[in-house]
Amino acid sequence: MGSIENLIKRAEADAGLDASVYDETQIQVLEGLEAVRKRPGMYIGSTSAKGLHHLVYEIVDNAVDEALAGYCTEITVTIKSDETITVMDNGRGIPVGIHPEKGVPAVELVFTTLHAGGKFGGGGYKVSGGLHGVGASVVNALSEYLTVQVHQDGKIHEQKYSRGDILNNLSIIGETEIRGTFVHFKPDTEIFEETIYSFDTLKQRLQEIAFLTKGLKIKLIDERDDNSIEFHYVGGIKEFVGYINQNKTPIFEKIFYMEETKNNILVEVALQYNDGFIELTHAYVNNINTTDGGTHLAGFRTALTKTINDYGRKFNLIKENEKNLTGDDVREGLSCIISIKIEEPQFEGQTKAKLGNSEVKPVVESLVGEYLTYFLEENPAVGKSVIEKAVMAARARDAAKKAREMVRRKSALDNGRMPGKLADCLEKDPAKSELYLVEGDSAGGSAKGARTPKTQAILPLRGKILNVEKSRLDKILGNDSIRSMITAFGTGINEDFDIEKLRYHKIIIMTDADVDGAHIRILILTFMYRYMAPLIDSGKIYIAQPPLFRVEKNKKEYYVYSSDELTTLLDNIGREGIKPIQRYKGLGEMDAEELWRTTMDPENRILLKVTMDDAIMADQIFNMLMGDKVEPRRNFINEYAKTVENLDI
Ligand code: 1YM
């Protein structure tokens, strides 16, 4: 979304007044909103739940821009009971004055003309120019109805639209004592496959925006069930880092934070180390999560490695005969948020999640170098513990490298031989093959008896599965179950990971439907998440759902998968005449035929696909589950064991 100047420019372009702006990015301007309705995916990515939620973010982005400009302190988003949305801010209000060329109010242009994404103007950074930054007009085009109200100078101005068409001229409908913009819309059910809003999805993104926009208060109200939440982070990304580390143990209390503008690039960085081994850096550009990194991340990394090495040398914490610490060494246990704002971001790559602007790297590098050097010199105790941790990491990395080489050599010796316990399938095409990971030898036995040997392979996992959250790679690779998984998958791990080598396109975790089973499942998933994340990302991991009860009545058998389902079934078929109700404690209690019928037969089984929509959430969950704090873990596992309905990690 642009400023008034930009709007004028676009209106001129529309009217054919200025041919100079007819460049590629302006082509969209010539299209009407019908184009949006014809191909909604092009403008909001999809018409699934994702696109539905995206509508809210488009409107919110305009309000966030107003906050970044310094005029808005509060945004309220409400999910109404009829699945419509209202967004309200306390900014200046979208201008209502008549546009000189178009002869209509600016606010009308905002909602009825299509803007090319990514354009900036009028100074200041705008988050609304982002990935799909196509603005309010797209939301309008895709809404059964939309109402905008501008509260300005004591008056309420209102205009209504339906599927992008104007229903009435902007008019004053009353008086007001407040200032701001209010938008109410109903996503068009003709366009969206999904029309139910998820409180959690909106909550997650709004919380992220609140972290990234310090001081901005964001409220989310759900009128469907009287739920609400408010985010307000005076410390911004500094509080974000505290949040990421909340279930971890920081190695120093003080969180590093810097904010500075150079060459019109605003750079904000916050970081803190914890005693774990995982790096968690999230890099944002204009509030967009650049999951594939880019020049800002590269600049940060270079600065971090150089600064820490220089500091270590200067204070003799790295000995003369010791090698320099590597980037991996200095990032172990790092939790970090990088947030930059620039006027014309260039997003690259297939998912447009990588920043390409080459001018950004030197700016981030020099600013972070400067501020971090100062921070370490001011806080020598912090400096010392950071170096000690990185030196330990370097040693462990050496050990891990040796262990990995050993594993590689060993598998070379094995000549690609599969683990002894693996009952492989005959099929060689990975797309047609599936692998069941089964807990314990006895259940493994039933599964081997039950399977279709042509397409279904079974790998029983025996003994303890290591908690990878608490171990370094050398130890992890020493674990039998983990090694046999790596060999069976065929992909390798970490930097060696290659999804092309995956031997099965479905990997199905089959554990008992009890707390222990849930725990094992989480250990397996944690390992995958940390070392083979693309497996989860690409939707290759599934969870089998064995039944919890078997009910027999009038020679008929029923299998049910939860206690609730059992109650429903008994209500339906009646309780009299029921022979046994059998509760399965483990997979091992089922005979092969039963296991096939209820859990493994592709025609009848229920599989849950494991997804990873939000990496931060997933990380929080894994941390809580695998970290040092026992209480939240126990609660989660108990809760989760009860309701394994949809696993969104
Ligand atoms: C609930 C959604 O859209 N707020 C909002 C939008 C604008 C302004 C203020 C605004 C911007 C400017 C000047 C400027 C927009 N204005 C325009 C345009 N909330 C919401 N609040 N005055 C007010 O950018 O110069 C587009 S968005 F183009 F008309 F100026």
Residues whose N, C-alpha, C, O or C-beta is under 5 A from the ligand:
A	BS01	1YM	M1 G2 S3 I4 L7 I59 N62 A63 E66 V87 M88 D89 G91 R92 G93 I94 P95 A106 V110 G122 T181 F182 V183
